[in-house]
Amino acid sequence: MDTRIEAFRAAGQRAVDFQLQFQQHDGSFIWDPEIRDAYHKQSYSWGLAGRLRGAHRLINWIASDMLVLADYRGDVYKLSWMAQGVHRLGRFDVSHPIMGWLMQQQAECGGFPHFAGDEWLRCLPTAWAGVAALYFGRPEVAERAAQWCLGLLDQPDEGRYYFRTTLDGKLATAALDPGAQFIDLSAPKQPYWEIGLPWLLMGRLYQATGDGDWLERAGRFFELHLQCAEDRFCHTGSGKSSLAASVHWLNTGDERAREAALTFGQFLLDTQNAEGSWTVGGNEALLIRIDAAAEFSVWLQEMAGMLGAGESED
């Protein structure tokens, strides 16, 4: 058995233990009253690590007043995290109301805004909400989101990957928006998740439908990801891509995808702090360390499970 797999699992557990020390006596995860939107990843993180009591205590607190939509101020991306995490634990009392609200945010062209009411649609919330929709048996929502993501593959400027559109689906290039956001394929430290999440969505749609077209489309995003700079799978922005790579390996057996996921896992092992957290971009703020511990523990546990699925326990 690849010893890295067990190391991933152990590192993920340390990250969860680090987070749990900040859970409050009432089950909540607001350690600072000024921070009201930092508990969206915990159910997913703690559930994967088998820390179910803490996860359900947190969800009980969320369910007690369901102020989550107000706390998160219409953040589609963060609420997609929460919908997936609580749904995986069977807490439909929380997951269904959140997902019902999320689906109302989908534009006619299939994309989602980052925040409800935004003037732009963005890849990050669109693909993540699309994945969430599959958990709820809503492939039509996921497919519309995926079709919007596929439109991003038609880029007008060589070496750039713009990842936002107007509300009617027109690509937000520099010609349209002076503040246009994009990945520079030749530069390091890019927001690689804007490619990784649609890659993941295509892979999940293949699993949900068995339609080989989605597998081919997943491969297109993988090939685009491989065109990025050398840190494409060893940067803090590569975590979502590592999950996409793990799913792609399960779906195809492509060893390049497995190596990509292992590369990111090793990066996390090499950069984890002694307390179990990570810093991001040199930022040592507690909020950043807790958030990184939640997200990176998810990728570590998911990778350990998927990449280890083909190995014997002996």
N, C-alpha and C positions, 0 to 999 in steps of 0.2 A: 504494500500500500504506500502511495506517495505520502511521505511524512508531512509535506506542506498542507495537505488536506486537514489533518488533525490540528496543525498549528493554526490554520484559519479558524477552525471551530473554537479553539481555546482563546484566541485573540478576541473573537466576537463575544465570548462569555465575559471576558474581562471588561469589555466596553459596556456590556449590560450592567454588570455589577457597579461600574462607575456611575451610570445613570441613576440606578435605583436608590442611591444614597440621598438623592434630592427629592424623592417622592415624599409628599407631605402626609401628616397623620390622617387626613380625611381622604386619602387616595389621590389627591390632585397632584399636578406636576407644575404648579406655578410657584416657584421658589422665590420669585421676585414679582411683587404686585404690578410692576410696570411692564412686565413681559407676559402678555396674555395669549401668545400664539406659538408656543414652543413645545406643545405636547402632541403634535400630529404624527410623529414617527414612532412613538414609544410602544404603542400596541403591537405594531408589526415587529419591532425590534425584540421586545420582551417575549412575545409569543413564539418566535423562532427559537429563542434560547431556552424555552421551557419555563420561563418565569411567569406562569399563568396567574398566580394569585395577585402579583403586582399589577399585571395587565388588566385583570378584571376589576380590581379596586379602582384603577384609573378610569375604566369605562363606566363603572357605577357612578363615579363622580361626574363624568360628562353627561350621563343620562339623567342625573338628578335635576338638571335645570335646562339642558340643551341650549346653552348660550354659545355653543361652539361657532355658529355662523357669525354672531356678533364679534366674538373674540378674533376670528380670522378675517374679518372685513372683506369677505368675498374672494378670498385667495383660492382660486381653483386648484392650483398645484398642491398646496398644502392639504386642502380638504380631500384631494384624491389620495394622498398618502393615508389620511385617517380612514377614509372609506374602505380601503383595501385592508388595512391592519385590523380594524374592528370586525370586518366581515369574515376574515379568515378565522376569527375566534368565535364565530357564530353569534355575535352580538348585533342581531338584526334590528334591535330597538334603536340603535344608534346609526348603523350603517345605511339602512334604507332611507331615513330622512335626509341624510347627507347626500347620498347618491341621487335622490330625487331632485334635490336642489342643483346638483352638479349638471345633470342632464338638461336642465332648463337653460344652462349657460351656452350650450352648443349653438354656434351660428349656422345659418342655412348652408354655408359652404363646407361645413364639417369641423372647422377649427374652433378652438376655445380661447378666450382671453386669459391672461394671467390673473387679473382681478376683474370681477364682474363690472361691466360698464366701461372697460378699457376701449380705446379706439383701435387697438391692434389685436390680432390673434397671434399666438406664439406657439412654437413647437413644444416647449417644455410642458405646459399644462395640457395641450391637445393630446399628445401621445400618452401622458400619464393618466389622464381622464379616460382615454380610450382603453388602456389596460384595465382600469378600474371597472369599466362597463362590462368587460368580459366576466368578471367575478359575479356580476349580477345577471348573467344570462342575456345580455343586450348586445349581441354581435353587430346589429345594425348601427348602433351608436359608435362602436369601435371601428367599423368599416368606413363610416363617413369620416371619422377622425383620421384614419389611415389614408384615405384618398386625399385629404387635405395635405397630409405629410408628404405624400408622393409628389405633389405639385412642387415641393421644394427642391426636388432633384433637377428641375429645369432652371438652371442658374445662368444669368446673362453675363456675369463678370468672372473670368477665369481666376481660379484660386480663392474665390469667395463663396461662402455658403450663407446666404441670408436666411434667417429663420423666423421672420415675422411677415404677416400679410395684413392687408386692410380687412375690414369686416366682410367684404364681399369676395375675399380670396385673392386679391392682387398682391403680388410679391412686393414687399417693402424694401426696395433697393435704394441706393444712395441718390438715384435720380428722383425718386419719389419722396424720400424722407432724409433730410440732412443728418439726422441722428440714427440712421439705419444701423441695425445690429447684425453682425455676421461673424462667422468663424473664418479666420485667415488660415487657410490650409497649410501655409508655409511657416507659421509662427507657433511657438510653444505656448503652454498655459492658456489654452482656449477653452471655452465652455463646451466640451466634447459631448455633454449630455444632450445637446440639441441634435446630434446625429444618433447617439446611442439609444435614446428613448424611442424614436420611430423604428429603429432596427429591432428593438425589443417588441414593440407593438406588432410589427409584421410577423415576428416569430410566434408570438402568443396567438395571433389570428390563425396562423397555420395549425397550431395545436388545437384550437377551438373548432375549426371548420374542416380540416383535412385538405383544404384547397391548395394545391402546389403553387399557384400563382403567388400566394403570400410568402412562400419560402423563397421564390425567386426575387421578390421585392425586398425581403430581408437581406438577401445577398447583395443587393445593390447598395444598401446603406452600409453594409460591412465593407464593401470595396471602397466606398467613399471615406469611411473612417480610416482605412489603411493609407489613404493619401495624406492624412494629417501628419503633423510633426512627430518627432521620435518619442515624445512623452505622451502620445495618444492613449496609452494604456498604463501609464505610471505617473499620473497627476491626480490631485484631489478631485478634479472634474471628470475623472474617468470611471467613477463607480457605477453609474447607471449603464455605461457601456460594458462593464464587466458582467453585469447580469444579462445583458443582451448577448454577450459572447457565450456565456454558459448555456443559455437557452438555444442559441444557434448550434452549439456543439451537440446538445441533446438531439436536436432536430436533424442534423446533417452528418455528424461525426467529423466535421472539418477540424483538423488538428490545429489550424491557425487560430481558430476561435478559442479552443481550449488553452493554448499558449497565451493568448491575449488575456484571458481571465486569470490565469496563474501569475502573469506578470503584474497585474494590478494587486492581486492578493499578496504577493511578495512585497510590493511597495508599501502596503498597509502594515505588514509585519515589521518592515524596516523603519517605519516612521511613527509607530504607536508610542505614546508617552507611557511612563511607568505606571501612572494612575489608571490607564486603560483608555484614555481619550486620544484625540489628535488635534493639532493646530492646523489651521487652513490659511495659507498665504502669510504665515508668520503671526497671525492673530491669535493671541492667547486668552482672549476673553472667555469667561465661563460659558456664556451662551453658545459661542462657537464650538467650544470643546464638547459640550453636551450634545449639540446638534450633530456634530461629526461622529461622536460615539454612537448615536442612534442610527444614523444612516450607514456608516461603515460596518457596524455590526450586522446589519441586514445583508449587505453584499457578501460579507465573510461567511455567514451562515448559509446563505443561498448557494454560494459557490461550493462550499464544503459538501453540501448535499448533492448538488447536481454533478460536480466533477468527480465526486466519490462514488456516484451511483454505479459506475462500471467496474468498481474494484471490490475485491473480497474483503470482508471484515477481519479475516485472519492476518 
